[in-house]
């Protein structure tokens, strides 16, 4: 009897999950990944989508919900989906990094992903986490206050609208990716920026499809703004209207009223818009912030959408365009970023780690490696291919055993545990004309071990190796406090005196400014979670993995985009051997579940 009861336990859980899903249909989503035909910029092409939509469907949840997403891959290549900013406490296995926390979903296969929301509030997003599929496979996640709670920490808006900022290439994004892998240089710049999938009036063949937001005078709208561009920081503004920022990256903020916003790739912002102008038409606009000098590799165009008031009036033929900072206006970009503050009040307390137990100082660099294409003719400096590194470590993906498999099966020799806490060479990191020998990184598969519940500080120092640029960095499984940033070389004696330890913003993305540094703090309290430190070195191809046995390291794998991933394994919290998995019916085996329910007895329950 005992053996029988143990043997049926997992099946009971399976049946409960099935019944719960049937009773709570709103907690179940079906994502069918498939190609669909879209016309933009006077030409038509097939793009990869979810459910044929671009952008993809919006997920709506309450704080603390758990949902299930059935991802069915009808595309031609492997796919994974990442729930950007969702911490997935103690459950990284549906988080998205292929061969790190989960196997990719093969063409023709499906995978039911469990998404656990905990303390997140406001706006997050989901996107493909494989190759360049993210360019078109993405959508919003809206997290509303749970009924019966205090609700929003600001007057409830009359309506809410996702605003997804993206990019469009006339060429297929797979072709763009393959070309940059072949050449080792920079990817082709996109041909247009988009607002909710549309480029807007300033592009050819686009006026009739321009996104329009219709509003009523006197009402307030919550814009849930997402930067889904591949690598670009963007400015956004609405003509003649102020914007009040009340949240970022799944956390509410102290209200900040501004005429424009700066939003990093992967970042979200919750923004209140008051429709308080004379009824008419007004442009919304978005353009790039970039420090790249060669304009051949920059999309310097402007996407537009229309804010249209309801009412009886004669609409003007040329709506006013909003003010946007210039493309390379670093002061405006980071002045906005530096103005964000957490609420840090009784209803939304914060816990900034003060007594740091693990400190890492990591350079963030562009690098060069020997050319490896067929013609030995790469387009990086002096015929090299571009890479990137943390502390001069450029990640090499194991050739035969996935990191996930090595971690789960405790296979030695697949990755090391020697990621350095400090760069191997000290030099003037932000000087011009640095020696070329410093451009060549070490290659390996190293991780950085952290103790469970340790208070971690990471100082990211940008360098001017190859070319100075800003570096957005993202962590999977965590939000972190951005306690400081600045320009020039970090001064370990003076700069910490200016840290904001009172109300720093809680973020999932931090931008290390060009020729500058940024410091983040977090508590390593999410066992088993993967940290994905996305180093997207603004359009430099390569993928970097950071593994952390509770550690973090960077990498160079010539792959989909410049991403650094870290696996966090916490010592002492795992069994000494692999746990055998029980045989379970397939997720759609209704007969098995019904047979089980019919055979239940009082003793069984």
C-alpha positions in Angstrom: 0.0 0.0 0.0 2.8 2.4 0.9 4.5 1.7 -2.4 1.3 2.2 -4.3 0.5 5.5 -2.5 4.1 6.7 -3.3 3.7 5.6 -6.9 0.5 7.5 -7.4 1.6 10.7 -5.7 3.0 12.3 -8.8 -0.1 11.3 -10.9 -2.3 12.9 -8.3 -0.3 16.1 -8.6 -0.6 15.8 -12.4 -4.4 15.4 -12.2 -4.7 18.3 -9.8 -2.7 20.5 -12.1 -4.9 19.4 -15.1 -8.1 20.1 -13.2 -6.8 23.4 -11.9 -5.9 24.4 -15.5 -9.4 23.5 -16.7 -11.0 25.5 -13.9 -8.6 28.5 -14.4 -8.5 28.9 -18.1 -7.2 32.4 -17.8 -4.0 31.0 -16.2 -3.3 28.9 -19.3 -1.9 30.3 -22.6 -1.1 28.6 -25.9 1.8 30.0 -27.8 2.1 28.6 -31.4 5.5 29.7 -32.8 5.0 29.9 -36.6 5.9 32.0 -39.6 3.5 34.6 -40.8 3.5 37.1 -43.7 3.9 40.8 -42.9 4.3 43.8 -45.1 6.5 46.7 -44.0 8.5 49.4 -45.9 6.9 48.5 -49.2 7.9 44.8 -49.2 6.4 41.6 -47.8 8.3 38.8 -46.0 7.7 35.9 -43.6 8.7 36.5 -40.0 8.6 34.2 -37.0 5.7 35.0 -34.7 3.6 33.7 -31.8 0.1 32.9 -32.9 0.7 34.9 -36.1 0.9 38.2 -34.2 3.6 40.8 -34.3 4.1 41.9 -31.6 2.9 38.8 -29.9 0.0 38.3 -27.4 -0.1 40.1 -24.1 0.0 38.0 -20.9 -2.1 39.5 -18.0 -1.7 38.3 -14.5 -2.1 39.4 -10.9 0.8 39.8 -8.5 1.8 36.3 -7.2 0.0 34.3 -9.9 1.4 31.1 -11.4 0.5 30.5 -15.1 1.3 27.8 -17.7 2.2 28.5 -21.3 2.1 25.7 -23.8 4.7 26.6 -26.4 4.3 24.7 -29.7 7.1 25.1 -32.2 5.8 25.1 -35.8 8.9 27.0 -37.0 12.0 25.7 -38.8 14.5 26.1 -35.9 14.8 25.4 -32.2 13.1 27.9 -30.0 13.0 28.9 -26.3 10.9 31.6 -24.6 12.2 33.8 -21.7 10.0 35.6 -19.3 12.1 38.7 -18.9 12.2 40.0 -15.3 10.1 37.2 -13.8 12.3 35.8 -11.0 10.9 32.2 -11.1 11.8 31.5 -7.5 13.4 28.1 -7.1 12.1 27.2 -10.6 14.5 28.2 -13.4 13.7 25.2 -15.6 11.1 27.2 -17.7 13.2 30.3 -17.8 14.4 30.1 -21.4 18.2 29.9 -21.8 18.8 26.9 -24.1 21.1 24.2 -22.8 21.5 26.2 -19.6 18.2 25.7 -17.8 16.2 23.9 -20.4 16.5 22.1 -23.7 15.3 24.1 -26.7 12.0 23.2 -28.2 12.6 21.4 -31.5 10.5 22.0 -34.6 7.3 20.0 -34.3 7.6 19.7 -30.5 5.9 21.4 -27.6 6.8 22.3 -24.0 4.5 23.4 -21.2 6.3 26.2 -19.3 5.4 27.1 -15.7 5.8 30.7 -14.9 5.9 31.7 -11.2 5.3 35.4 -10.4 6.2 36.5 -6.9 6.9 40.1 -6.0 6.9 41.6 -9.5 4.6 44.6 -10.2 3.8 46.6 -13.2 5.2 45.7 -16.6 7.6 43.0 -17.9 7.8 41.2 -21.2 8.5 37.8 -22.8 10.7 37.0 -25.8 12.4 34.3 -27.7 15.8 33.4 -26.2 17.4 31.7 -29.2 19.3 33.2 -32.1 17.8 36.4 -33.4 14.2 35.2 -33.1 13.6 37.8 -30.3 13.4 40.5 -33.1 9.8 39.4 -33.9 8.9 36.9 -31.2 8.1 39.0 -28.2 5.1 40.5 -26.2 4.1 42.3 -23.0 3.5 40.9 -19.5 1.1 43.1 -17.5 1.1 42.4 -13.7 -1.9 44.1 -12.0 -2.5 44.5 -8.3 -4.2 41.5 -6.8 -7.9 42.3 -5.9 -8.4 43.1 -2.3 -4.9 44.7 -1.9 -3.9 48.4 -1.8 -3.8 48.6 -5.6 -1.7 50.9 -7.6 0.5 53.4 -5.6 -0.9 56.2 -7.8 -4.4 57.2 -8.9 -5.9 54.3 -11.0 -5.7 55.1 -14.7 -8.7 55.1 -16.9 -7.0 52.7 -19.3 -3.7 51.0 -20.0 -1.9 50.5 -23.3 1.2 48.4 -24.1 3.7 50.5 -26.2 6.3 48.1 -27.6 9.4 49.7 -29.3 11.1 47.4 -31.8 13.0 47.2 -35.0 12.4 46.0 -38.6 14.8 44.6 -41.2 13.9 44.3 -44.8 16.2 41.3 -44.9 15.3 38.3 -42.8 16.7 38.4 -39.3 18.2 34.9 -39.7 20.1 36.2 -42.8 21.3 39.2 -40.8 22.5 36.9 -38.0 24.2 34.5 -40.4 26.0 37.3 -42.2 27.4 38.7 -39.0 28.6 35.3 -37.9 30.3 34.8 -41.3 32.0 38.2 -41.2 32.8 38.6 -37.5 32.0 42.3 -37.8 29.0 44.3 -36.9 25.4 43.3 -37.9 23.5 45.3 -40.5 21.6 48.1 -39.0 17.8 47.7 -39.0 15.9 49.6 -41.6 13.2 51.0 -39.3 12.3 51.4 -35.7 8.7 50.5 -34.8 6.0 51.4 -32.3 3.7 48.4 -31.7 5.0 46.8 -34.9 4.5 49.8 -37.2 7.3 52.2 -38.4 5.1 55.2 -38.8 4.5 58.2 -41.1 8.2 59.1 -41.7 9.0 55.8 -43.5 7.9 54.8 -47.1 4.6 52.9 -47.5 3.8 53.2 -43.8 1.4 56.1 -43.2 -1.9 54.1 -43.5 -0.7 51.5 -40.9 0.7 54.0 -38.3 -0.2 53.0 -34.8 -2.8 55.3 -33.3 -3.7 55.7 -29.6 -7.1 57.3 -29.2 -7.7 59.2 -26.0 -10.5 61.2 -24.3 -9.7 64.7 -23.0 -9.2 64.7 -19.2 -8.5 61.0 -18.8 -5.3 59.4 -17.6 -3.6 56.5 -19.5 -1.0 54.1 -18.2 1.5 53.4 -21.0 3.4 50.2 -20.5 6.5 50.9 -22.5 8.8 48.1 -23.5 12.1 48.3 -25.4 12.2 45.2 -27.6 14.9 46.5 -29.9 17.8 44.0 -30.3 20.6 46.2 -28.9 19.6 49.8 -29.0 18.9 52.3 -26.2 16.0 54.5 -27.3 14.5 57.9 -26.6 10.7 58.3 -26.5 8.4 61.3 -26.2 4.9 62.6 -27.0 4.5 66.1 -28.5 3.2 68.7 -26.0 2.6 66.1 -23.3 4.6 65.4 -20.1 5.2 61.8 -19.1 5.2 60.6 -15.5 7.3 57.5 -14.8 5.8 55.4 -12.0 7.6 52.0 -12.6 10.4 50.2 -14.3 11.4 46.6 -14.8 8.5 45.1 -12.7 8.8 47.5 -9.7 7.1 50.8 -8.9 9.1 54.0 -8.6 8.9 57.4 -7.1 6.9 59.4 -9.7 9.2 61.3 -12.1 7.7 63.8 -14.6 9.7 64.4 -17.7 9.3 65.5 -21.3 11.2 62.4 -22.6 12.3 59.0 -21.5 15.5 56.9 -22.1 14.8 53.2 -22.2 17.5 50.5 -22.4 17.1 47.3 -24.6 15.1 44.9 -22.5 13.9 47.5 -20.1 10.2 48.4 -19.3 8.8 51.7 -18.0 5.3 52.4 -16.6 4.3 55.9 -17.6 1.2 57.9 -16.9 -0.1 60.1 -19.7 -2.6 62.8 -18.9 -4.7 63.7 -22.0 -4.8 67.4 -21.0 -4.1 69.2 -24.3 -6.5 70.7 -26.8 -8.1 67.9 -28.7 -6.2 67.2 -31.9 -3.5 64.9 -33.3 0.0 64.7 -31.7 3.0 62.6 -32.7 4.7 60.0 -30.4 8.2 59.4 -31.6 11.2 57.1 -30.8 14.8 57.3 -31.9 18.1 55.8 -31.0 20.7 56.8 -28.5 24.1 55.5 -29.7 27.8 56.3 -29.2 28.8 54.3 -32.3 30.7 56.7 -34.6 30.3 54.9 -37.9 26.7 55.8 -39.0 26.8 52.9 -41.5 26.1 50.6 -38.5 23.4 52.7 -36.9 19.7 53.1 -37.6 19.4 56.9 -37.3 15.7 57.1 -38.3 12.7 58.0 -36.2 9.6 55.8 -35.6 6.3 57.6 -35.1 2.8 56.9 -33.8 -0.2 59.2 -33.4 -2.0 60.3 -30.2 -5.5 61.1 -31.4 -8.1 62.9 -29.2 -11.8 62.0 -29.5 -14.1 64.9 -30.3 -15.4 67.2 -33.0 -12.5 69.2 -34.3 -10.7 69.8 -37.6 -7.5 67.7 -37.3 -4.3 69.5 -38.3 -2.6 68.1 -41.4 0.9 68.0 -39.8 0.8 67.0 -36.2 3.7 68.4 -34.1 6.7 66.2 -33.5 8.0 65.9 -30.0 11.5 66.9 -28.8 13.9 64.1 -28.7 17.6 64.4 -27.6 20.2 64.0 -30.4 21.5 60.5 -31.2 24.7 60.8 -29.2 23.4 62.9 -26.3 24.9 61.0 -23.4 24.1 63.6 -20.9 20.4 63.5 -21.6 20.3 59.7 -21.8 22.0 59.2 -18.4 20.4 62.2 -16.7 17.1 60.5 -17.1 18.4 57.1 -15.9 20.0 58.7 -12.9 16.7 60.3 -11.8 14.9 57.0 -11.2 14.2 56.2 -7.6 12.4 53.4 -5.8 9.3 54.2 -3.8 11.0 52.9 -0.6 7.9 53.5 1.5 5.9 51.4 4.0 3.8 49.7 1.4 6.8 49.2 -0.9 9.8 48.7 1.3 13.2 47.9 -0.1 16.1 46.0 1.4 19.4 47.2 -0.1 22.3 44.9 0.9 24.6 46.9 3.2 27.1 44.4 4.5 28.6 43.1 1.3 30.0 39.5 1.6 30.9 39.0 -2.1 32.4 41.7 -4.2 33.3 41.5 -7.9 35.0 44.2 -9.9 34.5 43.3 -13.6 35.7 45.0 -16.7 33.2 44.9 -19.6 35.1 45.0 -22.9 34.9 44.6 -26.6 37.6 42.3 -27.9 39.0 40.7 -31.0 39.7 37.0 -31.8 41.3 35.3 -34.8 39.2 35.0 -37.9 37.7 31.6 -38.5 35.6 31.9 -41.6 36.3 30.0 -44.8 38.2 32.9 -46.5 39.9 34.0 -43.3 38.5 37.5 -44.0 36.7 38.9 -41.1 35.5 42.5 -40.8 36.7 43.2 -37.3 39.9 45.4 -36.7 42.8 44.1 -38.7 40.8 41.2 -40.1 39.8 39.8 -36.7 36.3 38.9 -35.5 34.7 40.8 -32.7 34.0 39.3 -29.3 33.5 40.6 -25.7 34.5 39.7 -22.2 34.1 40.2 -18.5 37.5 40.4 -16.7 39.1 39.4 -19.9 37.3 36.0 -19.9 35.4 35.2 -23.1 33.1 32.2 -22.7 33.5 29.0 -24.8 30.5 26.8 -25.0 31.3 23.1 -24.3 31.5 21.2 -27.5 29.9 17.9 -26.4 28.1 18.3 -23.1 25.6 21.0 -22.3 26.1 23.0 -19.2 22.7 22.0 -18.0 23.5 18.4 -18.3 26.9 18.8 -16.7 25.4 20.7 -13.8 22.5 18.2 -13.3 24.6 15.1 -13.6 27.5 16.6 -11.7 30.0 15.9 -14.6 33.4 17.3 -13.8 35.6 19.1 -16.3 32.9 20.8 -18.4 33.2 24.1 -16.7 35.6 25.5 -14.2 35.1 27.6 -11.0 37.9 30.1 -11.5 36.1 33.2 -12.8 38.2 36.1 -11.4 36.9 38.7 -9.0 39.2 41.2 -10.5 40.6 41.9 -14.0 44.0 40.3 -14.7 45.5 43.6 -15.9 45.2 47.1 -14.4 45.4 49.9 -17.0 43.6 53.2 -17.7 40.4 51.5 -18.7 38.8 54.5 -20.4 41.9 55.9 -22.2 42.0 56.2 -26.0 44.4 54.2 -28.2 44.9 51.3 -25.8 47.5 48.7 -26.8 46.1 46.1 -29.2 47.5 43.2 -27.1 44.9 44.1 -24.5 42.1 43.4 -27.0 42.8 39.6 -27.0 40.8 37.8 -24.2 41.3 34.5 -22.6 38.8 31.9 -23.6 37.3 29.3 -21.3 34.2 28.1 -19.5 34.6 29.6 -16.0 32.0 30.3 -13.3 32.0 32.3 -10.1 30.7 30.6 -6.9 28.5 32.5 -4.5 27.3 31.4 -1.1 23.6 31.1 -0.7 22.0 34.4 0.7 25.3 36.2 0.2 25.1 40.0 -0.3 26.7 40.6 -3.7 28.1 43.8 -5.1 29.3 43.9 -8.8 31.0 46.9 -10.2 31.0 46.8 -14.0 33.8 48.9 -15.5 33.5 49.7 -19.2 36.7 49.9 -21.2 37.6 51.6 -24.4 39.2 48.5 -25.9 38.4 48.3 -29.7 35.7 51.0 -29.3 34.0 52.5 -26.3 30.3 51.8 -26.1 27.6 51.5 -23.5 26.8 47.9 -22.3 23.3 46.9 -21.1 23.5 44.0 -18.6 20.6 41.8 -17.4 20.2 39.2 -14.8 17.8 36.2 -15.0 16.2 35.2 -11.7 16.9 38.5 -9.9 16.3 42.2 -9.8 19.1 44.3 -8.4 19.6 47.7 -7.0 21.6 50.2 -9.2 23.4 52.0 -6.4 25.6 54.1 -8.5 27.1 54.8 -11.9 29.5 57.4 -13.4 32.0 58.2 -16.1 35.7 57.6 -16.2 37.5 54.9 -14.1 35.8 53.8 -10.9 37.5 55.2 -7.8 37.1 52.6 -5.0 37.7 55.3 -2.3 35.6 58.2 -3.6 32.8 56.7 -5.7 31.2 54.5 -3.0 30.7 57.6 -0.9 28.1 58.7 -3.4 26.2 55.4 -3.6 22.5 55.7 -3.2 21.7 53.2 -0.5 18.4 54.8 0.5 16.1 54.6 -2.6 18.0 53.2 -5.5 15.9 51.9 -8.4 15.2 48.1 -8.5 16.1 47.0 -12.0 16.6 43.9 -14.2 18.7 45.9 -16.7 21.6 48.2 -16.0 23.5 50.3 -18.7 27.2 50.6 -18.1 27.8 54.0 -19.8 30.4 54.6 -22.4 33.8 55.2 -20.8 32.1 54.7 -17.4 31.0 52.3 -14.7 27.9 51.0 -12.9 27.5 49.2 -9.5 24.7 46.9 -8.6 23.8 45.0 -5.4 21.5 42.0 -4.8 21.1 39.1 -2.4 21.8 35.7 -3.9 18.7 34.1 -2.4 17.2 32.3 -5.4 18.7 28.8 -5.3 19.3 27.0 -8.5 18.5 30.0 -10.6 20.4 31.0 -13.7 21.8 34.4 -13.9 21.8 35.6 -17.5 24.1 38.6 -17.6 23.2 39.8 -21.0 26.1 41.8 -22.2 24.8 43.2 -25.3 27.8 45.2 -26.3 25.7 47.4 -28.6 25.6 45.4 -31.8 28.7 43.3 -31.3 28.1 39.7 -32.3 28.8 36.9 -29.8 27.2 35.2 -26.9 28.8 35.2 -23.5 27.8 32.9 -20.8 28.4 33.5 -17.1 28.1 30.5 -15.0 27.9 30.7 -11.3 28.0 27.7 -8.9 26.4 30.3 -7.3 29.1 32.2 -9.9 29.4 34.5 -12.8 31.7 34.5 -15.9 31.6 35.9 -19.3 32.0 34.3 -22.7 32.5 34.4 -26.3 30.5 32.0 -28.3 30.1 33.1 -31.9 26.3 33.0 -31.7 23.1 34.9 -31.8 23.8 38.1 -29.9 26.1 39.4 -27.3 24.8 37.7 -24.2 26.5 36.6 -21.0 24.8 34.0 -19.0 25.5 32.8 -15.4 24.4 29.6 -13.8 23.9 30.0 -10.1 24.2 26.7 -8.1 24.0 27.1 -4.4 26.2 24.7 -2.5 24.5 22.4 0.0 21.0 22.8 -1.4 21.2 19.9 -3.9 21.1 16.2 -3.5 24.3 14.2 -3.8 23.1 12.3 -6.8 20.7 12.7 -9.6 17.0 12.2 -8.6 15.2 9.6 -10.8 12.2 11.1 -12.5 8.9 9.1 -12.4 7.1 7.9 -15.5 4.1 10.2 -16.0 1.4 10.3 -18.7 1.7 12.9 -21.3 0.2 16.3 -20.6 -2.8 15.6 -22.9 -3.5 12.0 -21.8 -7.1 12.5 -20.7 -7.7 8.7 -20.4 -5.0 8.2 -17.8 -6.3 11.1 -15.7 -9.9 9.9 -15.9 -8.9 6.3 -15.0 -7.0 7.6 -12.0 -9.9 9.7 -10.8 -12.4 6.8 -11.2 -10.2 4.6 -9.1 -9.7 7.0 -6.2 -10.7 5.7 -2.8 -11.0 7.4 0.6 -7.7 6.0 1.7 -6.0 7.2 -1.5 -7.1 10.8 -0.8 
